[in-house]
């Protein structure tokens, strides 16, 4: 069994799959559902590469449910399990069609690259089933969409923080004062009790939920600058440009020449707090924006990333706009670090 939250578990399973798939018939065929989750049946979600690490031929199998009621659709939101059961029992029988496609023999390039193999097979099967292939996937228990080198949740989790605080009676009028403390260097690392004091809340469960959202250092403390930035993002009257400037001001440092620069760690903290991006992803973006010979990312460089970059500007201009602002989320997906059109169902994968 694979634990979604344990990387070591995934590695063990991958190694076992590779061993069985290359056992020359010692083991029976291994069955995979490469999407790794349930979908609504409208598209094929991005295939997980774990099923393709062995680089051996696979037998693609399509499953169709040609029923009047959507009894087989149970996704991360929408119909609950009880409604799905009700819809199932409302029909005399459930239709299931299974189609075995020709064996897919990977090319040498696909054998060497499980991700390429997975992507090409996804397109191959999407064409056969008549559905578009999408870049959406599930990481852990979170549905995400790719944006450049980042994989962002479909719904920003920072809005949940806002809902929790609002329900608990937190006064958002105090946010600017908290931000000023951070800009003055008065407040940096805080623990659970200090966070409760700063936010003026006494509900232990609320403070614990808010505290758990943020990254903790070795001593179990969180960076209050991240808290302030997330609180500032809740303000629908604050423009995308103002939010980006505040992010830079909170996490940039002054060098010996008096220039304010954003380090890789500061850049990572911004994306981690607002989007939940891990250091590996934010590090790739930072390297793209700031060459090694540069001492750090300047204010102009960061603002170009946040407001003008053809791909990443979608984060601040659309994705991070509060729901109350009525802004739409970005409709584009990306591939290889650049924004592109949505996948075309007619695109053909590489075949032998």
Secondary structure, 3 states (H helix, E strand, C coil): CCCCCCHHHHHHHHHHHHHHHCCCCCCCCCCCCCCCCCCCCCEECCCCHHHHCCCCCEEEEEEECCCCCCCCCCCCCCCCHHHHHHHHHCCCCCCCEEEEEEEECCCHHHHHCHHHHHHHHHHHHHHHHCCEECCCEEECCEEEEEECCEEEECCCCHHHHHHHHHHCCCCHHHHHHHHHHHHCCCCCEECHHHHHHHHCCCCHHHHHHHHHHCCECCCCCEEHHHHHHHHHHCCCCCCHHHHHHHHHHHHCEECCCCCEEECHHHHHHHHHHHCCCCHHHHHHHHHHHCCCCCCCECHHHHHHHHHHCCCCHHHHHHHCCCHHHCCCCCCCEEECCEEECCCCCCCCCCCC
